[in-house]
Amino acid sequence: MTYRICFVCTGNICRSPMAESVFRARVAEAGLDGLVEVDSAGTGGWHEGDGADPRTVAVLEENGYDGEHTARQFQASWFSRLDLVIALDSGHQKALRRLAPGPEDAAKVRLLRSYDPAADDDLDVPDPYYGGTEGFEACLEMMEAASPGLLAAVREQLEGWAV
């Protein structure tokens, strides 16, 4: 069986592709790339078919991550095949839970920073789109900080499946 995760932000060109790339690297490092499928999408379709924002790509590649990406919009029908839907901020979380076909699917939606034990009360990853490179770098730091906790949660789920 494959454990499927989708990271979701607004347009799927900044935060969610960055989270996807970072987490895919953590999954590979953990030797789980055959068991865990990682992708991303946006709550809106404005950028469908576009690559990631050039600032996202630059920050990812400068830090050793893959910057290859094609934007797409999240569809309610995907809930049935996903195990976890990771929202990048509370607005995305609310939109995704409203889109969920039922309570079981809505329960699959979590905030990325909820997996970072050092995160403060504000669990949103701020949208860097209207700022400079420093905003993208700050997003990357937040994603890297949340990845170990998310990876531990995924490992726990995979171990539960083996029983």
URPE-V950900 format. One record per residue. N is the residue number from 0. RES is the residue in one letter. PHI is phi in degrees with one decimal (999 if undefined). NEAR is the number of other ideal C-beta (glycine too) atoms within 10 Angstrom. D_LAST is the distance of its C-alpha to the last C-alpha in Angstrom with 1 decimal. Layout:
# URPE-V950900
N,RES,PHI,NEAR,D_LAST
N,RES,PHI,NEAR,D_LAST
This chain:
# URPE-V950900
0,M,999,8,12.8
1,T,-113.7,10,15.1
2,Y,-90.1,18,15.0
3,R,-114.3,15,18.6
4,I,-124.9,23,20.9
5,C,-128.0,25,24.6
6,F,-90.6,31,27.1
7,V,-131.7,29,30.1
8,C,-126.7,31,33.6
9,T,-76.1,20,37.0
10,G,-111.3,22,38.3
11,N,63.7,29,35.5
12,I,-127.1,26,38.0
13,C,-119.9,26,37.7
14,R,-70.6,34,34.7
15,S,-66.4,32,31.8
16,P,-66.8,30,32.6
17,M,-66.6,33,32.9
18,A,-62.2,29,29.5
19,E,-59.1,27,28.0
20,S,-64.1,27,29.7
21,V,-62.8,25,28.8
22,F,-70.9,24,25.1
23,R,-60.8,20,25.0
24,A,-64.4,19,26.6
25,R,-65.2,19,24.1
26,V,-62.1,22,21.1
27,A,-64.2,13,23.1
28,E,-60.5,11,23.9
29,A,-82.2,15,20.3
30,G,74.1,8,19.7
31,L,-108.0,16,17.5
32,D,-63.3,14,20.2
33,G,-82.3,9,18.5
34,L,-109.4,15,15.5
35,V,-123.8,23,17.4
36,E,-106.3,16,20.5
37,V,-122.6,24,23.2
38,D,-146.8,18,26.3
39,S,-151.1,28,28.9
40,A,-160.6,24,31.5
41,G,-117.4,25,34.3
42,T,-72.3,21,35.0
43,G,-119.9,15,38.3
44,G,-106.4,15,39.5
45,W,-56.4,13,42.6
46,H,-109.5,19,41.5
47,E,-49.5,15,39.6
48,G,88.9,8,40.1
49,D,-81.0,14,41.4
50,G,-79.1,15,40.1
51,A,-66.8,26,39.0
52,D,-53.2,21,41.9
53,P,-55.4,11,43.8
54,R,-70.9,21,43.3
55,T,-63.1,25,39.5
56,V,-59.6,21,39.7
57,A,-61.3,15,42.1
58,V,-65.7,25,40.0
59,L,-61.5,23,36.8
60,E,-66.5,13,38.7
61,E,-62.9,13,40.6
62,N,-106.8,15,37.3
63,G,84.4,8,35.8
64,Y,-104.0,21,33.7
65,D,-77.0,14,34.0
66,G,-104.4,17,36.4
67,E,-70.0,12,36.1
68,H,-167.3,22,35.3
69,T,-131.8,14,36.4
70,A,-69.8,24,36.4
71,R,-152.1,16,35.1
72,Q,-101.3,15,34.7
73,F,-67.2,26,31.5
74,Q,-117.7,10,31.3
75,A,-56.2,12,29.8
76,S,-63.8,9,28.3
77,W,-70.5,16,26.0
78,F,-52.3,20,23.9
79,S,-63.9,8,22.2
80,R,-104.6,10,20.8
81,L,-98.5,18,20.2
82,D,-96.3,17,17.3
83,L,-150.1,18,19.7
84,V,-120.2,26,23.5
85,I,-101.4,29,25.2
86,A,-86.3,29,28.8
87,L,-89.0,30,31.3
88,D,-150.1,21,33.4
89,S,-65.9,12,33.7
90,G,-65.2,14,35.9
91,H,-65.3,26,33.3
92,Q,-59.8,22,30.7
93,K,-63.3,13,33.0
94,A,-61.6,17,33.9
95,L,-68.1,24,30.4
96,R,-66.3,16,29.4
97,R,-67.2,10,32.6
98,L,-76.1,19,31.7
99,A,-61.3,16,28.2
100,P,-63.2,11,28.4
101,G,-159.1,8,26.7
102,P,-61.6,8,25.3
103,E,-64.6,9,21.6
104,D,-71.3,18,22.9
105,A,-59.9,16,25.2
106,A,-70.2,11,22.4
107,K,-76.5,17,21.0
108,V,-88.1,23,24.3
109,R,-133.3,18,24.5
110,L,-86.2,19,27.3
111,L,-55.5,31,26.9
112,R,-71.4,23,28.7
113,S,-66.5,16,26.5
114,Y,-92.5,20,24.2
115,D,-102.6,19,27.3
116,P,-64.0,9,27.8
117,A,-92.5,8,31.4
118,A,-67.2,18,32.2
119,D,-80.3,7,35.0
120,D,-66.8,4,35.2
121,D,-86.7,10,36.0
122,L,-93.9,20,32.7
123,D,-77.5,18,34.5
124,V,-90.5,28,34.9
125,P,-64.9,14,38.6
126,D,-73.0,17,39.9
127,P,-86.0,22,41.8
128,Y,-52.1,16,43.5
129,Y,-91.2,6,46.9
130,G,-117.5,12,47.2
131,G,-97.6,9,47.5
132,T,-58.0,12,45.3
133,E,-60.1,11,44.5
134,G,-66.7,17,42.5
135,F,-69.0,24,40.3
136,E,-65.5,15,39.9
137,A,-64.8,15,39.0
138,C,-61.1,24,36.3
139,L,-59.4,23,34.9
140,E,-59.6,12,34.8
141,M,-64.3,22,32.9
142,M,-68.1,26,30.3
143,E,-65.7,18,29.9
144,A,-70.4,16,29.6
145,A,-84.1,25,26.8
146,S,-60.2,20,24.8
147,P,-61.4,14,23.2
148,G,-66.6,17,21.9
149,L,-65.9,25,20.7
150,L,-61.4,18,19.0
151,A,-62.5,12,17.2
152,A,-65.0,14,16.0
153,V,-67.1,23,14.8
154,R,-57.4,15,12.9
155,E,-61.3,9,11.2
156,Q,-63.9,13,10.4
157,L,-63.8,16,9.2
158,E,-65.4,9,6.9
159,G,-64.1,8,5.5
160,W,-69.7,10,5.5
161,A,-74.5,6,3.8
162,V,-74.1,4,0.0
